[in-house]
Amino acid sequence: MDDYGKGPPDQFGALVGWAHENLGDRVMVMLQSTRRSGLGAGDPVDEFRYFMTKNQAVVLANYLYGISGRLPPTKRRSRWFG
């Protein structure tokens, strides 16, 4: 029997930090969050690490750009060669 979805209820938090590590064809993203509305001295910070392919990272980044209403940065052409 599959126990997926039978764990503790969903938990919500505020994102307070992140970092990444390039692992060749994959990337590790570390997200830090807290369950409190404001981060003060001594407040617990949870860390979560996610491993994904670089394609998954691009799909996630494009999704976040889309829901934020912003456009991804564009590469500028060098005036030296332009």
N, C-alpha and C positions, 0 to 999 in steps of 0.2 A: 504494500500500500504506500502511495506517495504522500509524504508529509509536507509537501510544498504548500506554503500559504497558511500553515497551521501554527506558525511560530508566534512570537509576541506581536502585538499590534504595531502598525506603522509608527515610526518615530520621525519627528520633524525637528530640524535644527537650522541654524544660520551658518552659512559658509563663512569661515574666518580666515582661511588660508589654503594654499595649494602649492604643489611643486610637481615636477615631472623628471623622469630619468629616461634617456634614450637607451634602448636595449637592442640596437640593431634594427631588425625588422618589426620590433614591438616597442611599446612605450609603457612605462609604469607611471600612473598618475596618483599622487597622494593628495587626498582632500581632508581638510581639518574643519570640524564643525563643533558647535556648542548648542545645547538645548535652551540656553537662556537668551533673552532678547538683547542683552548687552554683555559684553565680555569684560569682566573685571579681574583683578588680581585673585588668583586662586580658583577661578572658575574652571571646571573640567573641560578639556578639549578632547574630542574623539578624533581619531585618525583612521582613515580607510584607504586602502591601496587597491587600485584596479589595474590589471594588466590587460592590454588590448593591442590589436594590430594597428598599424599606422592608418590603414583604411578606416577602421572603426573610429579612430581619433578624428579623422577628417570629417566623417559623417556627423559625429557628435559636435564638432566645432561649427559646422555649417548649420546644424539644427539650432544651436545656441545663438548664432548670429541671426538666424531667421526669427526666432521668438523674441529677440531683443529689439528688432526693428532696425538693426544696424547692418552695414555692409562689411564684408571682410576687407582687410587692407589690400590695396593693390600695389604691385611692384612698380616703382617708378623707373622709367628708362633714364639711364645716365645721359646727361647733357653732353658729356665728353664724346660719346659715340653717336648721339642723336643727331 
